[in-house]
Every structure is written in structure tokens, then in C-alpha cells.
Amino acid sequence: MLLRNQQQLALNQVETLCIEAADHYTAAARQTDDASLVELFEELAEHRAHLAAELAQHIRAMDDLPQAPDPDREKASDIISAVKSFFAEDSEESLIQDRETFEYRVAQAAQAALEQPMPESTMELLGRIVAHAEEARQLLSSAKH
């Protein structure tokens, strides 16, 4: 069993959420016919995947291995989102709201990680993740009809 310290746990949680966010954006892009939403979701997925990869490098630099997200949990979350979207009066708005909620989780996890003592470069990256999550929430909010 691998024992992780608080820093490693916090970073792994943020990295896992970033990967899941990217995957959820990719899934959401396939669930809509709105070209502007597809473009937004794909752009956010790409940026979030890049941040996750960058964070994985910081985790390795702290002598730990990045954790992989649970694929079953991710798939279940995508299915729930698709069902909610299908039955929603406005399916695009439902997709957007699910992504906004997830961005809030990413920002909260990154903010919590910032409370741990970390190397300066990792703190800067976590700050960028918080800022990107807030920016993504604003973009998602303005994409609502």
C-alpha cells in the first residue's frame, strides 16, 4: 500500500478532477448539436487536459505517481449527465450546468491544495488551475441561452 502525505493527496485529487473534467467536456461535446458549445467544450477539454499533464509532472517531481481516475465512475457520471440532458427542457443548459458544477469542484480542490506547503512552481500552477476553473465557469455561464 502506498502512503501519501497531504500534499500528494491534494495534488492527486486536483489532477484526477482535471482529467475527469477534460473527459466530461469531450463527452458533452458529443452530446450536443450546438456548434458553438461543441467548440467551447472541446477547447475547455484541451486546456484542462494540458493542465492535468502539467500537474502530473509536478506530482512526479515530488516522488509520487499520478493517480488515474476511476473509469467506471467517469462513465457513470457521463451517463447520468446524458440522461439528465435528454429529459431536460433545455438539454444544452443541462450540459452546461453539469460542467459548471464540476468546475466548482476543480476550483475547490485546487484551492484546498494551495493551503498545503508546496514548491513555488506548483503553487503557481494550482493558482492557474483555480483561475482557469473560474474562467471556464464564466464562459459556461455566458453560453447559456
N, C-alpha and C positions, 0 to 999 in steps of 0.2 A: 504494500500500500504506500502510495506516495503522499508524504506530508507536505502541505503547502503552508507558507506563512500568510499573514493577512494581505500583504502586498500582492503576492502571487494569486491569491484567491480573487482579490478585487480586479486585477488586470485580466485574469482569465474570464471572469464574468462579463466584463466590458467587451472583450474580444469575441466571446461567444454571441453576445447580443448583436454585435456589429455584423457578424457573419449571418446570423438569423435575419437581421433587418435586410441585408442585401438579398438574401434568398426570398424573403417575403415580398420585396419590391419586384423581383423578377417574376414571381408567381402572380402578383397583382397586375403586372403589365400584360400578362396573357389573359387576364380575366376581363379586360375592358376593350371596347372598340374605339374609345375616345383617343384619337391620335396624340393630342397634347398631354393626356395623362400617361399614355404609354411612354412618351418621350421623357416626361418628368420621372416616372418610376424607374426607367432604365438608367437615367442619369444619376438618380439617388442611389440605385443599386451599385453602380460602378464606383461611385465615390465612397460608399460605405465599405465595399469590398477592399478598396485600396487602404482605407484607414485600418481595417481589420488586419490586413497583411503587414502594415507598418507596426501595428501594436504587437503582432506575433513576433516580430524581430526584437522588440523591447523585452518581451517575455523570455525569449531565448537568451538574451543578454543577461538576464537575472538568473541564469542557470535553471530554467524551468522549461517545460514543453507546453505549447498552447493546447488547450482543450478543444476537442471537436464538439460541435453542437449535436444534440440528440436528434437524429434524422426522423425518428418516429414522432417525436414531439413537434418538430417543424412541420411535418406532413399533416399532422392532426390540426395544427394551427391554420395551415393553408386551407384545409377542407372546411373548417369552421368559418373562416373568412369568406370562402366561396359560397357556402350555404347562406350566410347572413346577407351577402351581396345579392344572391339570387332572389331572396324573399323580401329584400328591402324595397321600399318605394323608389328610392334613387340608389341604384347599385353602385354608381361611381362614388357617391358620397359615403356609402358604407365602407368601400375600399379605402377611401381617404381617411376616414375616422379611425379605422383599424391601424393604419400606418402612423397616424398622429399619436395614438396611444402607445405604439411600440417606440416611437421616437422619444416619448416622455420617459419610458423605461431605460432607454440607452443613456439619455442625459442624466437621469438619477444615478445610474450605476457608475457612470464616469465621474460624476460629482462626488460620490462616495469614495471612489478610488483616489480622488485628489486629496482626500483627508488623510491618506496614508503617506508615510515618508517614501519618496520616490526620487530617482535621479531627475535632474532638471529637464533633460530632454523628454523623459516620459511624462512629466508634469505638463510640458508644453503640448505634447501630443494629446493627452487627456483633455486639456483645455480646448484644443481644436475639435475634438470629438463632441464635447458639450456644445460648442459654437455651431458645429455642423448640424447637430440634432435640433437645436433651436431654429436655425435657418431652414431646415427641412420642414419643421412644423409650420413655419410661416408660409413657405411655398405651398405646402399641402392645404393650409387654410385658405389661401388665396385661389387655389384651384377648385374650390367648392363652387357649385353653380349658384 
